[in-house]
Amino acid sequence: MQEKGKSRYYLVREDALPEVFVKVTEARELLESGEARTVAEAVERVGISRSAFYKYKDSIAPFRDMKRGSIVTFHAVLRDKMGVLSSLLTIFADTGTNILTINQSIPTNGVALVAISATTDNMRVGMDALIAAVESLRGVIKFEVLAG
């Protein structure tokens, strides 16, 4: 049983969410970017009611927003090829992600496991963009968030 006043959080893929949650985040983004000047304008553009917006606006946020300003641990599976880890670290530096620790296993069967802990308070991109950039690197087999 959950203690009163304590919330539990879940990380859920967008395609598994009810559409209203996605539209609430879209409306918030329109307001934050200035593309919509009022809540009424934002909700009209995304196709939800104002009451739905107000009901859920503080209950949902994109993954990148929830991780901004925290310590996140990443897990990477990399091919044992020269420059793969260096390229991954360059992406972290280019995005303003501050690396705290790096732990790399000795490569076995041409694959190395890497754990990276980093602070995200100075990131210049969202978490989804960082993950996509790393996953697109040649030699990255798998890249995921372990904790944050």
C-alpha positions as a Python dict, from the first residue, in 0.01 Angstrom:
ca = {
    (1, 'M'): (0, 0, 0),
    (2, 'Q'): (130, 344, -93),
    (3, 'E'): (198, 598, 183),
    (4, 'K'): (-19, 907, 175),
    (5, 'G'): (157, 1201, 10),
    (6, 'K'): (418, 986, -167),
    (7, 'S'): (396, 952, -543),
    (8, 'R'): (529, 669, -753),
    (9, 'Y'): (666, 743, -1098),
    (10, 'Y'): (665, 530, -1410),
    (11, 'L'): (861, 554, -1732),
    (12, 'V'): (618, 469, -2013),
    (13, 'R'): (670, 468, -2390),
    (14, 'E'): (465, 733, -2570),
    (15, 'D'): (275, 480, -2780),
    (16, 'A'): (146, 312, -2461),
    (17, 'L'): (0, 635, -2316),
    (18, 'P'): (-358, 751, -2358),
    (19, 'E'): (-362, 1022, -2625),
    (20, 'V'): (-473, 1290, -2377),
    (21, 'F'): (-137, 1273, -2193),
    (22, 'V'): (60, 1326, -2513),
    (23, 'K'): (-164, 1618, -2608),
    (24, 'V'): (-121, 1778, -2263),
    (25, 'T'): (257, 1775, -2310),
    (26, 'E'): (217, 1918, -2662),
    (27, 'A'): (0, 2199, -2523),
    (28, 'R'): (257, 2273, -2252),
    (29, 'E'): (533, 2288, -2514),
    (30, 'L'): (326, 2532, -2722),
    (31, 'L'): (285, 2755, -2417),
    (32, 'E'): (650, 2731, -2309),
    (33, 'S'): (779, 2808, -2658),
    (34, 'G'): (543, 3102, -2702),
    (35, 'E'): (373, 2943, -3003),
    (36, 'A'): (47, 2965, -2808),
    (37, 'R'): (-21, 3268, -2589),
    (38, 'T'): (-302, 3124, -2378),
    (39, 'V'): (-409, 2786, -2246),
    (40, 'A'): (-728, 2815, -2451),
    (41, 'E'): (-524, 2863, -2769),
    (42, 'A'): (-287, 2575, -2688),
    (43, 'V'): (-559, 2323, -2606),
    (44, 'E'): (-758, 2420, -2914),
    (45, 'R'): (-454, 2360, -3135),
    (46, 'V'): (-386, 2013, -2992),
    (47, 'G'): (-751, 1912, -2962),
    (48, 'I'): (-818, 1866, -2589),
    (49, 'S'): (-1039, 2043, -2337),
    (50, 'R'): (-909, 2300, -2090),
    (51, 'S'): (-1030, 2081, -1804),
    (52, 'A'): (-821, 1787, -1933),
    (53, 'F'): (-520, 2016, -1960),
    (54, 'Y'): (-557, 2146, -1604),
    (55, 'K'): (-628, 1798, -1468),
    (56, 'Y'): (-306, 1647, -1606),
    (57, 'K'): (-64, 1937, -1664),
    (58, 'D'): (133, 1875, -1344),
    (59, 'S'): (119, 1496, -1369),
    (60, 'I'): (305, 1432, -1694),
    (61, 'A'): (630, 1555, -1843),
    (62, 'P'): (851, 1434, -2126),
    (63, 'F'): (1140, 1217, -2008),
    (64, 'R'): (1398, 1482, -2093),
    (65, 'D'): (1232, 1735, -1859),
    (66, 'M'): (1219, 1496, -1567),
    (67, 'K'): (1588, 1417, -1603),
    (68, 'R'): (1719, 1770, -1645),
    (69, 'G'): (1938, 1870, -1352),
    (70, 'S'): (1988, 1521, -1216),
    (71, 'I'): (2246, 1244, -1223),
    (72, 'V'): (2171, 981, -1484),
    (73, 'T'): (2347, 649, -1534),
    (74, 'F'): (2373, 516, -1888),
    (75, 'H'): (2464, 166, -2003),
    (76, 'A'): (2631, 114, -2339),
    (77, 'V'): (2731, -195, -2530),
    (78, 'L'): (3005, -100, -2776),
    (79, 'R'): (3199, -280, -3046),
    (80, 'D'): (3568, -310, -2964),
    (81, 'K'): (3676, -77, -3243),
    (82, 'M'): (3910, 218, -3218),
    (83, 'G'): (3728, 550, -3169),
    (84, 'V'): (3382, 421, -3068),
    (85, 'L'): (3407, 524, -2702),
    (86, 'S'): (3579, 848, -2801),
    (87, 'S'): (3292, 935, -3037),
    (88, 'L'): (3038, 861, -2765),
    (89, 'L'): (3223, 1087, -2520),
    (90, 'T'): (3238, 1363, -2783),
    (91, 'I'): (2858, 1359, -2807),
    (92, 'F'): (2835, 1397, -2430),
    (93, 'A'): (3076, 1693, -2442),
    (94, 'D'): (2904, 1855, -2740),
    (95, 'T'): (2564, 1840, -2569),
    (96, 'G'): (2687, 1983, -2238),
    (97, 'T'): (2640, 1657, -2050),
    (98, 'N'): (2894, 1649, -1766),
    (99, 'I'): (3045, 1303, -1715),
    (100, 'L'): (3107, 1207, -1353),
    (101, 'T'): (3226, 847, -1391),
    (102, 'I'): (3305, 599, -1665),
    (103, 'N'): (3342, 227, -1600),
    (104, 'Q'): (3442, 5, -1891),
    (105, 'S'): (3484, -370, -1889),
    (106, 'I'): (3764, -542, -2072),
    (107, 'P'): (3629, -619, -2420),
    (108, 'T'): (3513, -979, -2462),
    (109, 'N'): (3423, -1132, -2797),
    (110, 'G'): (3463, -792, -2961),
    (111, 'V'): (3220, -616, -2727),
    (112, 'A'): (3279, -380, -2433),
    (113, 'L'): (3028, -284, -2165),
    (114, 'V'): (3040, 77, -2048),
    (115, 'A'): (2856, 248, -1762),
    (116, 'I'): (2856, 629, -1759),
    (117, 'S'): (2717, 851, -1484),
    (118, 'A'): (2659, 1212, -1582),
    (119, 'T'): (2488, 1528, -1463),
    (120, 'T'): (2235, 1675, -1701),
    (121, 'D'): (2187, 2025, -1558),
    (122, 'N'): (2386, 2190, -1840),
    (123, 'M'): (2255, 1975, -2125),
    (124, 'R'): (2175, 2178, -2435),
    (125, 'V'): (1951, 1907, -2582),
    (126, 'G'): (1676, 1684, -2451),
    (127, 'M'): (1748, 1336, -2322),
    (128, 'D'): (1577, 1184, -2626),
    (129, 'A'): (1813, 1375, -2860),
    (130, 'L'): (2120, 1263, -2664),
    (131, 'I'): (2008, 900, -2676),
    (132, 'A'): (1930, 920, -3049),
    (133, 'A'): (2271, 1077, -3124),
    (134, 'V'): (2458, 804, -2936),
    (135, 'E'): (2247, 524, -3086),
    (136, 'S'): (2326, 653, -3435),
    (137, 'L'): (2701, 611, -3384),
    (138, 'R'): (2870, 334, -3577),
    (139, 'G'): (2983, 72, -3326),
    (140, 'V'): (2714, 136, -3064),
    (141, 'I'): (2519, -187, -3023),
    (142, 'K'): (2297, -73, -2737),
    (143, 'F'): (2256, 248, -2533),
    (144, 'E'): (2005, 296, -2254),
    (145, 'V'): (1931, 483, -1934),
    (146, 'L'): (1983, 261, -1631),
    (147, 'A'): (1894, 504, -1354),
    (148, 'G'): (1824, 866, -1301),
}
